[in-house]
């Protein structure tokens, strides 16, 4: 009997977070019109299968566009707050779970508010489409408002990291092969998360460095002057949040990641956006310390 052990990285991932996915359903509000398709292909003396005409039932209605845009907002939020795992799920560190749930519920509330607004105006929208669609309008293309509402929704799915024991009675060479593959896959996932953490830190530090700088311009009298750049509170808060989360979420105890977040935490201690706006000394000090940390990384091509 051969024991096929789990690699340590998978155990670390399993205890460090969960898998999450957010499904945002929206009604596309499009419909293929075979009659118009046949009319066009016949007029163009083309085969009936050479093209098709798809009607935009809501003709860029603003309430519907708001829902479509908010779906993208939720997707962008997921990209910022989680780490890629597979095509269907993302990895969320346990340390980020409370903030993630609070933000998810806020997105859910806003999406439902937009949906209520869309449904409240739906009958008027359909009436307006009778003019916008002209002779293409067909009332049967538009479902009842209750059916339309059911086509929208925001759903959160969570699951634990799969960690099977993998104890099998198999040949030694097969066990070795599977174990090597399992280790490589685990190490690849961990490395991608670490790379992602480093990229996010570099992005926010480059933003901090830029914001703490000045723009030079020539005044009307020909004198060279300087103008302080705008300090964004979100940038400062994001940098502090990364320091807080990554302090407890360093899967491989990477010394470089630990050094970066420790130094960045020190650089931002006692500093906020208002202080950076008001104090030239604070701006200069933060910029200098952040750029010193950035020197640990190879220059990135723009």
C-alpha atoms as one frame of an Amber mdcrd trajectory, in Angstrom:
protein
   0.000   0.000   0.000   1.324   3.424  -0.962   0.423   6.634   0.873   0.005
   9.661  -1.371   0.360  12.671   0.885  -1.089  16.131   0.280   1.484  18.855
  -0.384   1.846  21.351   2.436   0.867  24.313   0.217  -2.646  22.959  -0.314
  -3.044  22.503   3.429  -1.957  26.121   3.906  -4.406  27.380   1.306  -7.234
  25.351   2.814  -6.708  26.847   6.250  -6.040  30.359   4.958  -9.199  31.018
   2.960 -12.245  29.841   1.030 -13.405  29.751  -2.577 -16.007  32.299  -3.639
 -17.880  33.267  -6.769 -20.538  35.884  -7.418 -23.076  35.298 -10.176 -24.803
  38.398 -11.537 -27.751  37.621 -13.795 -29.202  40.284 -16.068 -31.761  40.224
 -18.854 -30.010  40.893 -22.146 -33.251  42.328 -23.627 -32.398  41.162 -27.135
 -34.401  39.005 -29.502 -33.717  37.601 -32.941 -36.371  38.555 -35.479 -36.558
  35.927 -38.210 -39.017  37.921 -40.289 -36.703  40.921 -40.532 -33.719  38.627
 -41.097 -35.493  36.979 -44.035 -36.548  40.375 -45.356 -32.964  41.655 -45.354
 -31.380  38.531 -46.838 -34.077  38.401 -49.534 -33.571  42.077 -50.394 -29.827
  41.466 -50.642 -30.353  38.260 -52.652 -28.465  36.297 -50.015 -28.974  32.859
 -48.518 -31.465  32.924 -45.622 -28.726  31.662 -43.299 -26.253  34.362 -44.342
 -27.278  36.771 -41.613 -29.650  37.463 -38.798 -31.232  40.539 -37.265 -31.247
  40.929 -33.476 -33.511  43.542 -31.932 -32.396  45.575 -28.937 -35.723  45.534
 -27.114 -34.885  48.369 -24.740 -32.885  50.549 -27.148 -30.267  51.589 -24.548
 -32.818  52.412 -21.857 -30.953  54.157 -19.022 -32.437  52.005 -16.220 -31.371
  48.835 -18.012 -27.922  50.248 -18.796 -27.444  51.072 -15.104 -28.008  47.405
 -14.235 -25.605  46.232 -16.948 -22.970  48.698 -15.758 -23.396  47.631 -12.149
 -22.795  44.027 -13.138 -19.370  45.204 -14.370 -18.868  47.117 -11.117 -19.371
  43.898  -9.132 -17.031  42.008 -11.458 -14.319  44.672 -11.009 -14.776  44.506
  -7.238 -14.282  40.720  -7.279 -11.053  41.129  -9.256  -9.731  43.629  -6.702
 -10.667  41.672  -3.584  -9.951  38.039  -4.506  -7.262  35.954  -6.194  -7.696
  33.737  -9.273  -8.238  30.046  -8.491 -10.021  28.550 -11.507 -12.418  29.732
 -14.195 -15.450  29.503 -11.910 -14.090  30.395  -8.448 -11.710  32.802  -6.742
  -9.675  32.509  -3.561 -10.595  34.759  -0.618  -8.320  34.911   2.463 -10.145
  34.383   5.760  -8.707  37.661   7.039 -10.602  39.511   4.279 -13.915  37.695
   4.804 -15.669  40.222   7.132 -14.950  43.162   4.828 -15.833  41.067   1.763
 -19.250  40.097   3.169 -20.053  43.677   4.157 -19.126  44.918   0.690 -21.070
  42.102  -1.003 -24.239  42.981   0.916 -23.762  46.642  -0.044 -23.469  45.666
  -3.717 -26.527  43.420  -3.371 -28.571  46.280  -1.910 -27.503  48.683  -4.667
 -28.209  46.154  -7.421 -31.705  45.525  -6.023 -32.310  49.263  -5.778 -31.466
  49.651  -9.457 -33.670  46.652 -10.254 -36.620  48.149  -8.349 -36.163  51.367
 -10.303 -36.061  49.488 -13.596 -39.195  47.458 -12.774 -41.109  50.516 -11.554
 -40.524  52.200 -14.929 -40.889  49.028 -17.014 -44.441  49.601 -18.310 -43.557
  53.150 -19.357 -40.357  51.881 -20.974 -42.287  49.333 -23.046 -44.696  52.036
 -24.190 -41.765  54.219 -25.225 -40.268  51.314 -27.166 -43.362  51.270 -29.370
 -42.113  54.571 -30.796 -38.403  53.720 -30.700 -38.852  50.355 -32.432 -41.282
  51.664 -35.053 -42.622  48.883 -37.265 -40.278  46.395 -35.559 -42.190  46.695
 -32.275 -43.941  43.546 -31.087 -45.575  43.672 -27.650 -45.188  39.907 -27.342
 -41.397  40.395 -27.182 -41.753  41.949 -23.728 -42.419  39.606 -20.788 -44.527
  40.555 -17.783 -42.647  42.629 -15.207 -42.652  39.764 -12.676 -40.987  37.484
 -15.244 -38.495  40.217 -16.113 -37.565  40.658 -12.445 -36.819  36.939 -12.174
 -34.193  37.315 -14.908 -32.047  39.506 -12.627 -30.186  38.592  -9.469 -26.942
  38.607  -7.481 -25.899  35.335  -5.830 -22.847  34.544  -3.712 -21.450  31.009
  -3.740 -18.824  29.794  -1.268 -17.015  26.498  -0.783 -14.080  25.103   1.105
 -10.761  24.360  -0.559 -10.912  20.728  -1.769  -8.336  18.724   0.171  -8.762
  14.972  -0.386  -6.517  12.612   1.550  -5.554  10.728  -1.621  -4.641   7.432
   0.081  -4.614   4.816  -2.642  -3.306   1.315  -3.216  -1.465   2.061  -6.457
   1.913   1.461  -7.977   4.805   3.531  -6.601   5.616   5.170  -9.956   1.997
   6.314 -10.396   1.876   7.646  -6.841   5.070   9.620  -7.417   3.777  11.004
 -10.704   0.456  12.142  -9.206   2.128  13.613  -6.148   4.600  15.589  -8.298
   1.768  16.928 -10.451  -0.254  17.846  -7.349   2.700  19.689  -5.834   3.432
  21.605  -9.049  -0.198  22.652  -9.338  -0.311  23.795  -5.712   2.962  25.680
  -5.987   1.743  27.368  -9.171  -1.415  28.610  -7.446   0.529  29.884  -4.435
   3.072  31.643  -6.660   0.308  33.350  -8.658  -1.237  34.652  -5.440   2.144
  35.917  -4.225   2.815  37.600  -7.596  -0.638  39.185  -7.449   0.042  40.519
  -3.955   3.329  42.043  -5.099   1.694  43.602  -8.174  -1.039  45.181  -6.063
   1.507  46.584  -3.632   3.633  48.021  -6.437   0.549  49.583  -8.086  -0.601
  51.309  -4.907   2.933  52.478  -4.009   3.446  53.917  -7.491   0.131  55.761
  -7.099   1.211  57.079  -3.685   4.563  58.213  -5.026   2.919  59.994  -7.944
   0.254  61.692  -5.800   2.852  62.958  -3.324   4.781  64.628  -6.136   4.298
  67.953  -7.888   3.636  69.174 -11.412   5.824  71.943 -12.781   4.409  74.588
 -15.093   5.376  77.952 -16.489   3.238  80.862 -15.291   2.143  83.707 -17.528
   5.032  85.810 -16.255   7.450  83.103 -17.373   8.265  81.947 -13.853   8.564
  78.191 -13.280   6.092  77.121 -10.586   4.976  73.922  -8.909   1.518  72.570
  -8.166   0.894  69.782  -5.658  -0.864  66.757  -7.109  -4.212  65.624  -5.722
  -4.107  63.141  -2.841  -6.781  60.437  -3.107  -8.077  59.062   0.186  -8.873
  55.748  -1.507  -5.218  55.253  -2.459  -3.984  55.783   1.092  -6.714  53.540
   2.521  -5.959  50.806  -0.006  -2.253  50.825   0.894  -3.069  50.531   4.605
  -5.570  47.754   3.908  -2.954  45.756   1.986  -0.571  46.105   4.942  -3.238
  44.852   7.336  -4.364  41.909   5.199  -0.982  40.737   3.938   0.497  40.794
   7.435  -1.719  37.784   8.230  -1.916  36.408   4.683   1.586  35.437   3.628
   1.175  31.828   2.488   4.857  31.022   2.105   6.243  33.406   4.738   7.900
  35.225   1.848  10.580  37.483   3.319  10.320  40.104   0.576   6.547  40.446
   0.989   7.006  40.678   4.739   9.668  43.392   4.365   7.577  45.415   1.909
   4.424  45.479   4.045   6.422  46.169   7.213   8.219  49.147   5.655   5.064
  50.458   3.968   3.154  50.178   7.244   5.848  52.215   8.997   5.875  54.815
   6.199   2.090  55.345   6.525   1.835  55.136  10.310   0.040  58.189  11.654
  -0.558  59.470   8.118  -3.835  59.975   6.303  -4.996  61.777   3.162  -5.712
  65.044   5.012  -2.222  65.154   6.518  -0.634  64.544   3.128  -2.741  67.325
   1.607  -1.776  69.823   4.305   1.836  68.931   5.101   4.595  69.290   2.513
   6.981  67.569   4.924   4.713  64.544   5.275   4.255  64.319   1.508   7.986
  64.475   0.939   8.754  61.891   3.604   6.131  59.399   2.409   7.207  59.840
  -1.213  10.859  59.256  -0.311  10.144  56.169   1.804   7.746  54.662  -0.746
  10.191  55.191  -3.601  12.896  53.554  -1.492  10.653  50.487  -1.109   9.903
  50.511  -4.834  13.643  50.337  -5.522  13.430  46.715  -4.352  11.517  45.956
  -7.559  12.712  45.958 -11.148  11.407  48.930 -13.169   8.161  48.087 -14.976
   7.628  48.929 -18.644   4.842  51.406 -19.318
